[in-house]
């Protein structure tokens, strides 16, 4: 099933990548191996969000939304929720 996902760099502070794909596990393996130019220098990476869709068209539409000015606040909230739930203590 198609997914939209957000990756977080574990070495570059406040760096995130938004993408979409058909098979999330396979795509994440590509990111981890360094096969994706835009994430290669940001490894290691962690998946902090994923959402499943019925079609790749829907997944890409949501990806584009999260990358748009209209979707910025939603993406920011997803990231903040992740950061809050993973605070030490």
FILO-856411 format. One record per atom (N, C-alpha, C): x, y, z; residue number from 0; residue in three letters; atom name. Coordinates in Angstrom, 2 decimals, padded with zeros to 5 digits, m for minus. Atoms other than C-alpha are relative to their C-alpha. Example, Ala and Ser with C-alpha at 12.3 -4.5 7.8 and 13.67 -1.06 7.14 Angstrom:
<recs>
<rec c1="000.89" c2="m001.19" c3="000.00" num="0" residu="Ala" atome="N"/>
<rec c1="012.30" c2="m004.50" c3="007.80" num="0" residu="Ala" atome="CA"/>
<rec c1="000.90" c2="001.20" c3="000.00" num="0" residu="Ala" atome="C"/>
<rec c1="m000.82" c2="m001.19" c3="m000.06" num="1" residu="Ser" atome="N"/>
<rec c1="013.67" c2="m001.06" c3="007.14" num="1" residu="Ser" atome="CA"/>
<rec c1="m000.77" c2="001.09" c3="000.73" num="1" residu="Ser" atome="C"/>
</recs>
This chain:
<recs>
<rec c1="000.83" c2="m001.19" c3="000.00" num="0" residu="Unk" atome="N"/>
<rec c1="000.00" c2="000.00" c3="000.00" num="0" residu="Unk" atome="CA"/>
<rec c1="000.88" c2="001.25" c3="000.00" num="0" residu="Unk" atome="C"/>
<rec c1="m000.76" c2="m001.25" c3="000.06" num="1" residu="Unk" atome="N"/>
<rec c1="001.21" c2="003.55" c3="m000.72" num="1" residu="Unk" atome="CA"/>
<rec c1="m000.01" c2="000.75" c3="001.34" num="1" residu="Unk" atome="C"/>
<rec c1="m000.18" c2="m000.77" c3="m001.22" num="2" residu="Unk" atome="N"/>
<rec c1="002.46" c2="005.77" c3="002.10" num="2" residu="Unk" atome="CA"/>
<rec c1="000.55" c2="001.38" c3="m000.29" num="2" residu="Unk" atome="C"/>
<rec c1="m000.73" c2="m001.25" c3="m000.13" num="3" residu="Unk" atome="N"/>
<rec c1="003.43" c2="009.34" c3="002.83" num="3" residu="Unk" atome="CA"/>
<rec c1="000.73" c2="m000.12" c3="001.33" num="3" residu="Unk" atome="C"/>
<rec c1="m000.80" c2="000.18" c3="m001.20" num="4" residu="Unk" atome="N"/>
<rec c1="006.20" c2="009.51" c3="005.41" num="4" residu="Unk" atome="CA"/>
<rec c1="000.88" c2="001.22" c3="000.26" num="4" residu="Unk" atome="C"/>
<rec c1="m000.95" c2="m001.03" c3="m000.39" num="5" residu="Unk" atome="N"/>
<rec c1="008.48" c2="011.88" c3="007.31" num="5" residu="Unk" atome="CA"/>
<rec c1="001.18" c2="m000.68" c3="000.67" num="5" residu="Unk" atome="C"/>
<rec c1="m001.24" c2="000.50" c3="m000.61" num="6" residu="Unk" atome="N"/>
<rec c1="012.09" c2="011.05" c3="008.13" num="6" residu="Unk" atome="CA"/>
<rec c1="000.64" c2="001.12" c3="000.79" num="6" residu="Unk" atome="C"/>
<rec c1="m000.75" c2="m000.95" c3="m000.82" num="7" residu="Unk" atome="N"/>
<rec c1="014.20" c2="012.73" c3="010.78" num="7" residu="Unk" atome="CA"/>
<rec c1="001.45" c2="m000.44" c3="m000.01" num="7" residu="Unk" atome="C"/>
<rec c1="m001.42" c2="000.30" c3="m000.09" num="8" residu="Unk" atome="N"/>
<rec c1="017.97" c2="012.95" c3="010.63" num="8" residu="Unk" atome="CA"/>
<rec c1="000.39" c2="m000.12" c3="001.46" num="8" residu="Unk" atome="C"/>
<rec c1="m000.46" c2="000.16" c3="m001.38" num="9" residu="Unk" atome="N"/>
<rec c1="019.66" c2="011.69" c3="013.77" num="9" residu="Unk" atome="CA"/>
<rec c1="001.32" c2="000.73" c3="000.24" num="9" residu="Unk" atome="C"/>
<rec c1="m001.24" c2="m000.75" c3="m000.18" num="10" residu="Unk" atome="N"/>
<rec c1="022.77" c2="013.82" c3="013.14" num="10" residu="Unk" atome="CA"/>
<rec c1="m000.14" c2="001.49" c3="m000.32" num="10" residu="Unk" atome="C"/>
<rec c1="000.21" c2="m001.40" c3="000.37" num="11" residu="Unk" atome="N"/>
<rec c1="021.47" c2="017.05" c3="011.59" num="11" residu="Unk" atome="CA"/>
<rec c1="m001.26" c2="000.49" c3="000.71" num="11" residu="Unk" atome="C"/>
<rec c1="001.11" c2="m000.46" c3="m000.82" num="12" residu="Unk" atome="N"/>
<rec c1="019.28" c2="018.91" c3="014.05" num="12" residu="Unk" atome="CA"/>
<rec c1="m001.04" c2="000.74" c3="m000.85" num="12" residu="Unk" atome="C"/>
<rec c1="001.13" c2="m000.65" c3="000.66" num="13" residu="Unk" atome="N"/>
<rec c1="015.84" c2="020.04" c3="012.81" num="13" residu="Unk" atome="CA"/>
<rec c1="m000.06" c2="m000.23" c3="m001.51" num="13" residu="Unk" atome="C"/>
<rec c1="000.07" c2="000.32" c3="001.43" num="14" residu="Unk" atome="N"/>
<rec c1="016.21" c2="018.36" c3="009.41" num="14" residu="Unk" atome="CA"/>
<rec c1="m000.98" c2="m001.16" c3="m000.18" num="14" residu="Unk" atome="C"/>
<rec c1="001.02" c2="001.01" c3="000.26" num="15" residu="Unk" atome="N"/>
<rec c1="013.25" c2="016.38" c3="008.06" num="15" residu="Unk" atome="CA"/>
<rec c1="m000.20" c2="m000.15" c3="m001.50" num="15" residu="Unk" atome="C"/>
<rec c1="000.25" c2="000.31" c3="001.41" num="16" residu="Unk" atome="N"/>
<rec c1="012.38" c2="014.74" c3="004.76" num="16" residu="Unk" atome="CA"/>
<rec c1="m001.41" c2="m000.54" c3="m000.12" num="16" residu="Unk" atome="C"/>
<rec c1="001.37" c2="000.47" c3="000.26" num="17" residu="Unk" atome="N"/>
<rec c1="008.84" c2="014.27" c3="003.45" num="17" residu="Unk" atome="CA"/>
<rec c1="000.01" c2="m000.71" c3="m001.34" num="17" residu="Unk" atome="C"/>
<rec c1="000.04" c2="000.75" c3="001.25" num="18" residu="Unk" atome="N"/>
<rec c1="008.26" c2="011.60" c3="000.82" num="18" residu="Unk" atome="CA"/>
<rec c1="m001.23" c2="m000.88" c3="m000.06" num="18" residu="Unk" atome="C"/>
<rec c1="001.07" c2="000.97" c3="000.18" num="19" residu="Unk" atome="N"/>
<rec c1="005.80" c2="009.10" c3="m000.57" num="19" residu="Unk" atome="CA"/>
<rec c1="000.54" c2="m001.14" c3="m000.84" num="19" residu="Unk" atome="C"/>
<rec c1="m000.50" c2="001.19" c3="000.69" num="20" residu="Unk" atome="N"/>
<rec c1="006.20" c2="005.61" c3="m001.97" num="20" residu="Unk" atome="CA"/>
<rec c1="m001.08" c2="m001.08" c3="m000.02" num="20" residu="Unk" atome="C"/>
<rec c1="000.91" c2="001.15" c3="000.04" num="21" residu="Unk" atome="N"/>
<rec c1="004.48" c2="002.32" c3="m002.78" num="21" residu="Unk" atome="CA"/>
<rec c1="000.21" c2="m000.91" c3="001.20" num="21" residu="Unk" atome="C"/>
<rec c1="m000.32" c2="000.94" c3="m001.08" num="22" residu="Unk" atome="N"/>
<rec c1="006.27" c2="000.13" c3="m000.22" num="22" residu="Unk" atome="CA"/>
<rec c1="000.99" c2="000.67" c3="000.95" num="22" residu="Unk" atome="C"/>
<rec c1="m000.79" c2="m000.80" c3="m000.93" num="23" residu="Unk" atome="N"/>
<rec c1="007.58" c2="001.98" c3="002.83" num="23" residu="Unk" atome="CA"/>
<rec c1="001.29" c2="m000.70" c3="000.42" num="23" residu="Unk" atome="C"/>
<rec c1="m001.19" c2="000.72" c3="m000.46" num="24" residu="Unk" atome="N"/>
<rec c1="010.00" c2="m000.72" c3="004.02" num="24" residu="Unk" atome="CA"/>
<rec c1="001.10" c2="000.02" c3="m001.05" num="24" residu="Unk" atome="C"/>
<rec c1="m001.00" c2="m000.01" c3="001.08" num="25" residu="Unk" atome="N"/>
<rec c1="011.74" c2="m000.89" c3="000.62" num="25" residu="Unk" atome="CA"/>
<rec c1="000.59" c2="001.39" c3="m000.19" num="25" residu="Unk" atome="C"/>
<rec c1="m000.48" c2="m001.37" c3="000.19" num="26" residu="Unk" atome="N"/>
<rec c1="011.96" c2="002.88" c3="000.30" num="26" residu="Unk" atome="CA"/>
<rec c1="000.92" c2="000.41" c3="001.15" num="26" residu="Unk" atome="C"/>
<rec c1="m000.85" c2="m000.34" c3="m001.14" num="27" residu="Unk" atome="N"/>
<rec c1="013.39" c2="003.24" c3="003.82" num="27" residu="Unk" atome="CA"/>
<rec c1="001.37" c2="m000.69" c3="m000.12" num="27" residu="Unk" atome="C"/>
<rec c1="m001.28" c2="000.69" c3="000.24" num="28" residu="Unk" atome="N"/>
<rec c1="016.07" c2="000.65" c3="002.94" num="28" residu="Unk" atome="CA"/>
<rec c1="000.86" c2="000.79" c3="m000.97" num="28" residu="Unk" atome="C"/>
<rec c1="m000.74" c2="m000.83" c3="000.95" num="29" residu="Unk" atome="N"/>
<rec c1="017.05" c2="002.86" c3="000.00" num="29" residu="Unk" atome="CA"/>
<rec c1="000.59" c2="001.23" c3="000.70" num="29" residu="Unk" atome="C"/>
<rec c1="m000.49" c2="m001.16" c3="m000.76" num="30" residu="Unk" atome="N"/>
<rec c1="017.35" c2="005.86" c3="002.32" num="30" residu="Unk" atome="CA"/>
<rec c1="001.17" c2="m000.43" c3="000.89" num="30" residu="Unk" atome="C"/>
<rec c1="m001.04" c2="000.47" c3="m000.92" num="31" residu="Unk" atome="N"/>
<rec c1="019.40" c2="003.85" c3="004.84" num="31" residu="Unk" atome="CA"/>
<rec c1="001.31" c2="m000.35" c3="m000.70" num="31" residu="Unk" atome="C"/>
<rec c1="m001.19" c2="000.39" c3="000.76" num="32" residu="Unk" atome="N"/>
<rec c1="021.80" c2="002.56" c3="002.16" num="32" residu="Unk" atome="CA"/>
<rec c1="000.72" c2="001.20" c3="m000.61" num="32" residu="Unk" atome="C"/>
<rec c1="m000.61" c2="m001.17" c3="000.63" num="33" residu="Unk" atome="N"/>
<rec c1="022.45" c2="006.08" c3="000.87" num="33" residu="Unk" atome="CA"/>
<rec c1="m000.31" c2="000.11" c3="m001.47" num="33" residu="Unk" atome="C"/>
<rec c1="000.38" c2="m000.02" c3="001.42" num="34" residu="Unk" atome="N"/>
<rec c1="020.75" c2="005.50" c3="m002.49" num="34" residu="Unk" atome="CA"/>
<rec c1="m000.83" c2="001.21" c3="m000.39" num="34" residu="Unk" atome="C"/>
<rec c1="000.82" c2="m001.18" c3="000.27" num="35" residu="Unk" atome="N"/>
<rec c1="018.65" c2="008.67" c3="m002.17" num="35" residu="Unk" atome="CA"/>
<rec c1="000.86" c2="001.24" c3="000.23" num="35" residu="Unk" atome="C"/>
<rec c1="m000.94" c2="m001.12" c3="m000.05" num="36" residu="Unk" atome="N"/>
<rec c1="020.70" c2="011.76" c3="m002.95" num="36" residu="Unk" atome="CA"/>
<rec c1="m000.34" c2="001.03" c3="001.08" num="36" residu="Unk" atome="C"/>
<rec c1="000.37" c2="m001.07" c3="m000.94" num="37" residu="Unk" atome="N"/>
<rec c1="018.71" c2="014.18" c3="m000.80" num="37" residu="Unk" atome="CA"/>
<rec c1="000.11" c2="m000.41" c3="001.47" num="37" residu="Unk" atome="C"/>
<rec c1="m000.12" c2="000.43" c3="m001.40" num="38" residu="Unk" atome="N"/>
<rec c1="019.04" c2="012.07" c3="002.36" num="38" residu="Unk" atome="CA"/>
<rec c1="001.34" c2="m000.66" c3="000.31" num="38" residu="Unk" atome="C"/>
<rec c1="m001.25" c2="000.74" c3="m000.18" num="39" residu="Unk" atome="N"/>
<rec c1="022.44" c2="010.43" c3="001.84" num="39" residu="Unk" atome="CA"/>
<rec c1="000.90" c2="000.60" c3="001.08" num="39" residu="Unk" atome="C"/>
<rec c1="m000.91" c2="m000.64" c3="m000.96" num="40" residu="Unk" atome="N"/>
<rec c1="024.43" c2="012.97" c3="003.87" num="40" residu="Unk" atome="CA"/>
<rec c1="m000.64" c2="000.24" c3="001.36" num="40" residu="Unk" atome="C"/>
<rec c1="000.72" c2="m000.24" c3="m001.25" num="41" residu="Unk" atome="N"/>
<rec c1="021.80" c2="013.12" c3="006.62" num="41" residu="Unk" atome="CA"/>
<rec c1="m000.16" c2="m001.26" c3="000.84" num="41" residu="Unk" atome="C"/>
<rec c1="000.13" c2="001.27" c3="m000.71" num="42" residu="Unk" atome="N"/>
<rec c1="022.02" c2="009.47" c3="007.70" num="42" residu="Unk" atome="CA"/>
<rec c1="000.80" c2="000.00" c3="001.29" num="42" residu="Unk" atome="C"/>
<rec c1="001.14" c2="000.91" c3="m000.04" num="43" residu="Unk" atome="N"/>
<rec c1="021.23" c2="007.80" c3="010.03" num="43" residu="Unk" atome="CA"/>
<rec c1="m001.33" c2="000.76" c3="000.11" num="43" residu="Unk" atome="C"/>
<rec c1="001.34" c2="m000.57" c3="000.05" num="44" residu="Unk" atome="N"/>
<rec c1="017.53" c2="008.45" c3="009.62" num="44" residu="Unk" atome="CA"/>
<rec c1="m000.97" c2="m000.86" c3="000.80" num="44" residu="Unk" atome="C"/>
<rec c1="001.04" c2="000.70" c3="m000.76" num="45" residu="Unk" atome="N"/>
<rec c1="014.43" c2="007.54" c3="011.56" num="45" residu="Unk" atome="CA"/>
<rec c1="m001.35" c2="000.40" c3="m000.60" num="45" residu="Unk" atome="C"/>
<rec c1="001.37" c2="m000.31" c3="000.44" num="46" residu="Unk" atome="N"/>
<rec c1="010.82" c2="007.27" c3="010.36" num="46" residu="Unk" atome="CA"/>
<rec c1="m000.76" c2="000.52" c3="001.23" num="46" residu="Unk" atome="C"/>
<rec c1="000.74" c2="m000.54" c3="m001.14" num="47" residu="Unk" atome="N"/>
<rec c1="008.83" c2="009.57" c3="012.64" num="47" residu="Unk" atome="CA"/>
<rec c1="m001.49" c2="000.08" c3="m000.27" num="47" residu="Unk" atome="C"/>
<rec c1="001.42" c2="m000.07" c3="000.36" num="48" residu="Unk" atome="N"/>
<rec c1="005.52" c2="009.50" c3="010.75" num="48" residu="Unk" atome="CA"/>
<rec c1="m000.21" c2="m000.76" c3="m001.29" num="48" residu="Unk" atome="C"/>
<rec c1="000.42" c2="000.60" c3="001.27" num="49" residu="Unk" atome="N"/>
<rec c1="003.79" c2="007.41" c3="008.12" num="49" residu="Unk" atome="CA"/>
<rec c1="m001.52" c2="m000.10" c3="m000.02" num="49" residu="Unk" atome="C"/>
<rec c1="001.45" c2="000.08" c3="000.17" num="50" residu="Unk" atome="N"/>
<rec c1="000.27" c2="007.42" c3="006.76" num="50" residu="Unk" atome="CA"/>
<rec c1="m000.28" c2="m000.79" c3="m001.28" num="50" residu="Unk" atome="C"/>
<rec c1="000.32" c2="000.88" c3="001.13" num="51" residu="Unk" atome="N"/>
<rec c1="m001.18" c2="004.76" c3="004.47" num="51" residu="Unk" atome="CA"/>
<rec c1="m001.17" c2="000.57" c3="m000.79" num="51" residu="Unk" atome="C"/>
<rec c1="001.04" c2="m000.48" c3="000.90" num="52" residu="Unk" atome="N"/>
<rec c1="m003.33" c2="005.64" c3="001.45" num="52" residu="Unk" atome="CA"/>
<rec c1="m000.44" c2="m001.11" c3="m000.93" num="52" residu="Unk" atome="C"/>
<rec c1="000.54" c2="000.98" c3="000.92" num="53" residu="Unk" atome="N"/>
<rec c1="m005.45" c2="003.75" c3="m001.04" num="53" residu="Unk" atome="CA"/>
<rec c1="000.67" c2="m000.01" c3="m001.36" num="53" residu="Unk" atome="C"/>
<rec c1="m000.68" c2="m000.09" c3="001.30" num="54" residu="Unk" atome="N"/>
<rec c1="m003.44" c2="004.95" c3="m004.05" num="54" residu="Unk" atome="CA"/>
<rec c1="001.24" c2="000.88" c3="000.14" num="54" residu="Unk" atome="C"/>
<rec c1="m001.21" c2="m000.82" c3="m000.01" num="55" residu="Unk" atome="N"/>
<rec c1="m000.05" c2="006.46" c3="m004.82" num="55" residu="Unk" atome="CA"/>
<rec c1="m000.35" c2="001.46" c3="m000.32" num="55" residu="Unk" atome="C"/>
<rec c1="000.43" c2="m001.37" c3="000.32" num="56" residu="Unk" atome="N"/>
<rec c1="m001.89" c2="009.50" c3="m006.22" num="56" residu="Unk" atome="CA"/>
<rec c1="m000.40" c2="000.73" c3="001.28" num="56" residu="Unk" atome="C"/>
<rec c1="000.40" c2="m000.61" c3="m001.27" num="57" residu="Unk" atome="N"/>
<rec c1="m003.43" c2="010.17" c3="m002.80" num="57" residu="Unk" atome="CA"/>
<rec c1="001.22" c2="000.26" c3="000.89" num="57" residu="Unk" atome="C"/>
<rec c1="m001.20" c2="m000.15" c3="m000.82" num="58" residu="Unk" atome="N"/>
<rec c1="m000.08" c2="009.63" c3="m001.06" num="58" residu="Unk" atome="CA"/>
<rec c1="000.83" c2="001.18" c3="m000.48" num="58" residu="Unk" atome="C"/>
<rec c1="m000.77" c2="m001.12" c3="000.56" num="59" residu="Unk" atome="N"/>
<rec c1="001.70" c2="012.07" c3="m003.40" num="59" residu="Unk" atome="CA"/>
<rec c1="m000.71" c2="001.33" c3="000.25" num="59" residu="Unk" atome="C"/>
<rec c1="000.77" c2="m001.22" c3="m000.26" num="60" residu="Unk" atome="N"/>
<rec c1="m001.10" c2="014.60" c3="m002.97" num="60" residu="Unk" atome="CA"/>
<rec c1="000.23" c2="000.47" c3="001.45" num="60" residu="Unk" atome="C"/>
<rec c1="m000.24" c2="m000.36" c3="m001.41" num="61" residu="Unk" atome="N"/>
<rec c1="m000.64" c2="014.49" c3="000.83" num="61" residu="Unk" atome="CA"/>
<rec c1="001.45" c2="000.44" c3="000.21" num="61" residu="Unk" atome="C"/>
<rec c1="m001.42" c2="m000.41" c3="m000.07" num="62" residu="Unk" atome="N"/>
<rec c1="003.16" c2="014.68" c3="000.43" num="62" residu="Unk" atome="CA"/>
<rec c1="000.12" c2="001.46" c3="m000.45" num="62" residu="Unk" atome="C"/>
<rec c1="m000.07" c2="m001.37" c3="000.53" num="63" residu="Unk" atome="N"/>
<rec c1="002.77" c2="017.83" c3="m001.69" num="63" residu="Unk" atome="CA"/>
<rec c1="m000.68" c2="000.99" c3="000.95" num="63" residu="Unk" atome="C"/>
<rec c1="000.68" c2="m000.85" c3="m000.97" num="64" residu="Unk" atome="N"/>
<rec c1="000.32" c2="019.25" c3="000.85" num="64" residu="Unk" atome="CA"/>
<rec c1="000.92" c2="000.32" c3="001.18" num="64" residu="Unk" atome="C"/>
<rec c1="m000.89" c2="m000.22" c3="m001.14" num="65" residu="Unk" atome="N"/>
<rec c1="002.79" c2="018.76" c3="003.72" num="65" residu="Unk" atome="CA"/>
<rec c1="001.18" c2="000.91" c3="m000.37" num="65" residu="Unk" atome="C"/>
<rec c1="m001.10" c2="m000.84" c3="000.46" num="66" residu="Unk" atome="N"/>
<rec c1="005.46" c2="020.49" c3="001.63" num="66" residu="Unk" atome="CA"/>
<rec c1="m000.45" c2="001.42" c3="m000.36" num="66" residu="Unk" atome="C"/>
<rec c1="000.55" c2="m001.30" c3="000.42" num="67" residu="Unk" atome="N"/>
<rec c1="003.17" c2="023.43" c3="000.80" num="67" residu="Unk" atome="CA"/>
<rec c1="m000.15" c2="000.94" c3="001.19" num="67" residu="Unk" atome="C"/>
<rec c1="000.27" c2="m000.94" c3="m001.10" num="68" residu="Unk" atome="N"/>
<rec c1="002.61" c2="026.61" c3="002.82" num="68" residu="Unk" atome="CA"/>
<rec c1="m001.27" c2="m000.36" c3="000.79" num="68" residu="Unk" atome="C"/>
<rec c1="001.24" c2="000.39" c3="m000.70" num="69" residu="Unk" atome="N"/>
<rec c1="m000.92" c2="025.36" c3="003.63" num="69" residu="Unk" atome="CA"/>
<rec c1="000.23" c2="m001.16" c3="000.96" num="69" residu="Unk" atome="C"/>
<rec c1="m000.24" c2="001.18" c3="m000.81" num="70" residu="Unk" atome="N"/>
<rec c1="000.41" c2="022.09" c3="005.03" num="70" residu="Unk" atome="CA"/>
<rec c1="001.12" c2="000.14" c3="001.01" num="70" residu="Unk" atome="C"/>
<rec c1="m001.14" c2="m000.21" c3="m000.89" num="71" residu="Unk" atome="N"/>
<rec c1="003.35" c2="023.59" c3="006.92" num="71" residu="Unk" atome="CA"/>
<rec c1="m000.36" c2="m000.21" c3="001.47" num="71" residu="Unk" atome="C"/>
<rec c1="000.37" c2="000.12" c3="m001.41" num="72" residu="Unk" atome="N"/>
<rec c1="001.50" c2="023.82" c3="010.24" num="72" residu="Unk" atome="CA"/>
<rec c1="m000.31" c2="m001.44" c3="000.39" num="72" residu="Unk" atome="C"/>
<rec c1="000.29" c2="001.42" c3="m000.29" num="73" residu="Unk" atome="N"/>
<rec c1="000.30" c2="020.22" c3="010.00" num="73" residu="Unk" atome="CA"/>
<rec c1="001.30" c2="m000.78" c3="000.13" num="73" residu="Unk" atome="C"/>
<rec c1="m001.30" c2="000.68" c3="m000.07" num="74" residu="Unk" atome="N"/>
<rec c1="003.84" c2="019.00" c3="009.27" num="74" residu="Unk" atome="CA"/>
<rec c1="000.72" c2="000.38" c3="001.30" num="74" residu="Unk" atome="C"/>
<rec c1="m000.64" c2="m000.48" c3="m001.23" num="75" residu="Unk" atome="N"/>
<rec c1="005.16" c2="021.13" c3="012.14" num="75" residu="Unk" atome="CA"/>
<rec c1="m000.60" c2="m000.68" c3="001.22" num="75" residu="Unk" atome="C"/>
<rec c1="000.66" c2="000.66" c3="m001.12" num="76" residu="Unk" atome="N"/>
<rec c1="002.58" c2="019.63" c3="014.51" num="76" residu="Unk" atome="CA"/>
<rec c1="000.40" c2="m001.48" c3="000.10" num="76" residu="Unk" atome="C"/>
<rec c1="m000.43" c2="001.40" c3="000.01" num="77" residu="Unk" atome="N"/>
<rec c1="003.49" c2="016.07" c3="013.47" num="77" residu="Unk" atome="CA"/>
<rec c1="001.39" c2="m000.12" c3="000.61" num="77" residu="Unk" atome="C"/>
<rec c1="m001.38" c2="000.02" c3="m000.50" num="78" residu="Unk" atome="N"/>
<rec c1="007.16" c2="016.82" c3="014.17" num="78" residu="Unk" atome="CA"/>
<rec c1="000.04" c2="000.34" c3="001.48" num="78" residu="Unk" atome="C"/>
<rec c1="000.03" c2="m000.38" c3="m001.42" num="79" residu="Unk" atome="N"/>
<rec c1="006.42" c2="018.57" c3="017.48" num="79" residu="Unk" atome="CA"/>
<rec c1="m000.57" c2="m001.12" c3="000.86" num="79" residu="Unk" atome="C"/>
<rec c1="000.59" c2="001.11" c3="m000.75" num="80" residu="Unk" atome="N"/>
<rec c1="004.20" c2="015.69" c3="018.62" num="80" residu="Unk" atome="CA"/>
<rec c1="001.02" c2="m001.13" c3="000.17" num="80" residu="Unk" atome="C"/>
<rec c1="m001.04" c2="001.03" c3="m000.08" num="81" residu="Unk" atome="N"/>
<rec c1="007.01" c2="013.24" c3="017.81" num="81" residu="Unk" atome="CA"/>
<rec c1="001.06" c2="000.41" c3="001.03" num="81" residu="Unk" atome="C"/>
<rec c1="m001.06" c2="m000.47" c3="m000.91" num="82" residu="Unk" atome="N"/>
<rec c1="009.61" c2="015.37" c3="019.64" num="82" residu="Unk" atome="CA"/>
<rec c1="m000.47" c2="m000.03" c3="001.45" num="82" residu="Unk" atome="C"/>
<rec c1="000.55" c2="m000.01" c3="m001.36" num="83" residu="Unk" atome="N"/>
<rec c1="007.33" c2="015.75" c3="022.69" num="83" residu="Unk" atome="CA"/>
<rec c1="m000.10" c2="m001.41" c3="000.56" num="83" residu="Unk" atome="C"/>
<rec c1="000.19" c2="001.38" c3="m000.49" num="84" residu="Unk" atome="N"/>
<rec c1="006.58" c2="012.03" c3="022.92" num="84" residu="Unk" atome="CA"/>
<rec c1="001.31" c2="m000.75" c3="000.17" num="84" residu="Unk" atome="C"/>
<rec c1="m001.31" c2="000.66" c3="m000.12" num="85" residu="Unk" atome="N"/>
<rec c1="010.29" c2="011.19" c3="022.68" num="85" residu="Unk" atome="CA"/>
<rec c1="000.99" c2="000.78" c3="000.85" num="85" residu="Unk" atome="C"/>
<rec c1="m000.87" c2="m000.72" c3="m000.91" num="86" residu="Unk" atome="N"/>
<rec c1="011.63" c2="013.57" c3="025.30" num="86" residu="Unk" atome="CA"/>
<rec c1="000.44" c2="m000.92" c3="001.14" num="86" residu="Unk" atome="C"/>
<rec c1="m000.43" c2="000.81" c3="m001.14" num="87" residu="Unk" atome="N"/>
<rec c1="013.75" c2="011.98" c3="028.01" num="87" residu="Unk" atome="CA"/>
<rec c1="m000.72" c2="000.44" c3="001.28" num="87" residu="Unk" atome="C"/>
<rec c1="000.59" c2="m000.35" c3="m001.29" num="88" residu="Unk" atome="N"/>
<rec c1="012.24" c2="011.82" c3="031.45" num="88" residu="Unk" atome="CA"/>
<rec c1="m001.35" c2="m000.47" c3="000.14" num="88" residu="Unk" atome="C"/>
</recs>
